[in-house]
Amino acid sequence: MDNIDDVLVALRRVIRATDLHSKHLAKTTGLTTPQILLLQAIRAGNDITIGELANDVSLSQATVTTILDRLEKRELVYRERSTKDKRKVHAHLTDAGVSILKDAPTPLQEHFTLQFNNLQQWEQMMIIAALQRVAHMMDAQQIDAAPVLDIGSIDRQSTRVDKT
């Protein structure tokens, strides 16, 4: 196998690992990676607003609202208007939301983040440079994407990943 084959196999493995993990999450929890990440961000934030959630998970407010609509229908979250500032809406976990997070597998990007942070700074920079070069070689440098390891479509209006 020559170098190009090695690169293409490695790319395919990354894509496949992301796809398989997304399917595993969906099968075990019935949720997508962005939904799990949103639940985790709500759990971590105390009285967190929709805008703060959007910033925390690097998704647009419109996408976060859509995801929250779905999570609310499943009775995993509820929203509450602020008593101090009527323009703000806060998201909270229900008991069912807390319970589903206890049993949910770790999202792939959390595992990746732990591994990546254990690398030396020069190794991190080398990986970033190589992946940016690969994105350029695939004419993908202009594709907008959030730092969410999940298979999803791009929401062109918000320039963020839209995977609800």
Buried (B, 14 or more C-beta within 10 A) or exposed (E): EEEEEEEEEEEEEBEEEBEEBBEEBBEEBEBBBBBBBBBBBBBEBEEBBBEBBBBBBBBBBBBBBBBBEBBBEBEBBBBEEEEEEEEBBBBBBBEEBEEBBEEBBEBBBBEBEEEEEEEEEEEEEEEEEEEEEBBEEEEEEEEEEBEBBBBBEBBEEBEBBBBB
